[in-house]
Amino acid sequence: MTRITGKTRILFILGEPVAHIIGSTLLNEHFAGRGIDAAVSPLHVAPVDLPKVLATLRILRNVAGFGVTIPHKIAVLDLLDSVGERGRLVGAVNFVRRHPDGSLHGDNVDGLGFVGGLIAAGVEIRGARVLQVGAGGAGRAIAFAMAEAGAAELTIMNRSADKARELAAAVGRAYPTCRTDGGEPDTAACDIAINTTSLGMKDGDALPLDASRLAPGAVAAEVVMTPEVTPFLAAAAARGCKTVPGKAMLLAQLRAASDLVGLA
Ligand SMILES: NC(=O)c1ccc[n+]([C@@H]2O[C@H](COP(=O)([O-])OP(=O)(O)OC[C@H]3O[C@@H](n4cnc5c(N)ncnc54)[C@H](OP(=O)(O)O)[C@@H]3O)[C@@H](O)[C@H]2O)c1
């Protein structure tokens, strides 16, 4: 059990609803495991109250920062003093640092977490041909992060095809050395295939892509955390592919989030 004292740095995770939030438990375990004197609690914040809550967090001097989750990730952008490059590119913030003067700096660590998970699994991103399925919130963060990490090609496909094309174009503008395309991918020709959709969470979900066409030397990576082995990962493993589960992204995000709030 975390012992909270007057020296403990306090963090919150702001969301609505909050019953499903497990990030607070994982961050508390992360801090406890590293001997960092910090504690995290979810805070149930309705959208209408977000400005008032942020104004209050600015004046609470033992607050190190806070996470933001659904539905605040975009709305919070306009309430901060500064936003990092990743947050600006993605158009959403999920962690905020409170500086001693009360100013608030936010950024998006979803993509850093995903890339960190791949690196921890020994996957080489530089020069890779990447096929990404999905262009939602997680997908946006991951696409920019994969280009930033040196992917040579990024093909994005999505159920709503216009979102894939728009994201591919935005990533291409930000990282011109990465060849981007928002269309039908050549599954057999990719080095890293990523599911950034929610497909795989529910029984009976379709596969995000035809895993039987992946090259056996390819890597298949997931954002979905439950189940840990999704049908996509199982099908890729059956092809002989290396697989990286959604949990790897989450664990690396904990490190990135504690770095951002200055508690590394
Ligand atoms: N591992 C981690 O640390 C981590 C972090 C963040 C998120 N996640 C997970 O990432 C997943 C996506 O979250 P998000 O925030 O990006 O959600 P989101 O913004 O709602 O985006 C959902 C994405 O999934 C696609 N999609 C949903 N249902 C589909 C279906 N039936 N068929 C085809 N495509 C479908 C959407 O396509 P359209 O654009 O066509 O709707 C969109 O690309 C969730 O499972 C979430 O739990 C994991």
The ligand as a Gaussian input file, in Angstrom:
#p B3LYP/6-31G(d) Opt

LIG

0 1
 N       -2.283000      -0.396000     -25.294000
 C       -2.474000       0.857000     -24.951000
 O       -1.713000       1.461000     -24.159000
 C       -3.611000       1.626000     -25.575000
 C       -3.635000       3.039000     -25.550000
 C       -4.700000       3.717000     -26.173000
 C       -5.716000       2.986000     -26.786000
 N       -5.670000       1.616000     -26.772000
 C       -6.709000       0.827000     -27.455000
 O       -6.746000       1.230000     -28.805000
 C       -8.034000       0.936000     -29.352000
 C       -8.515000       2.127000     -30.154000
 O       -8.678000       3.232000     -29.250000
 P       -8.870000       4.715000     -29.815000
 O       -8.838000       5.612000     -28.648000
 O       -7.963000       4.958000     -30.968000
 O      -10.392000       4.634000     -30.362000
 P      -11.057000       5.537000     -31.502000
 O      -10.463000       6.889000     -31.552000
 O      -12.534000       5.392000     -31.267000
 O      -10.683000       4.787000     -32.881000
 C      -11.169000       3.496000     -33.159000
 C      -10.533000       2.956000     -34.437000
 O      -11.013000       1.609000     -34.635000
 C      -11.748000       1.535000     -35.877000
 N      -12.874000       0.619000     -35.710000
 C      -13.698000       0.534000     -34.639000
 N      -14.614000      -0.426000     -34.844000
 C      -14.347000      -0.976000     -36.058000
 C      -14.955000      -2.013000     -36.828000
 N      -16.017000      -2.687000     -36.376000
 N      -14.410000      -2.325000     -38.020000
 C      -13.330000      -1.642000     -38.488000
 N      -12.723000      -0.638000     -37.805000
 C      -13.229000      -0.318000     -36.609000
 C      -12.182000       2.955000     -36.149000
 O      -12.483000       3.109000     -37.515000
 P      -13.396000       4.359000     -38.020000
 O      -12.479000       5.549000     -38.065000
 O      -13.889000       3.944000     -39.339000
 O      -14.494000       4.533000     -36.998000
 C      -10.929000       3.732000     -35.695000
 O       -9.903000       3.615000     -36.642000
 C       -8.921000       0.563000     -28.158000
 O       -9.018000      -0.838000     -28.114000
 C       -8.129000       1.078000     -26.969000
 O       -8.398000       0.326000     -25.791000
 C       -4.639000       0.944000     -26.203000

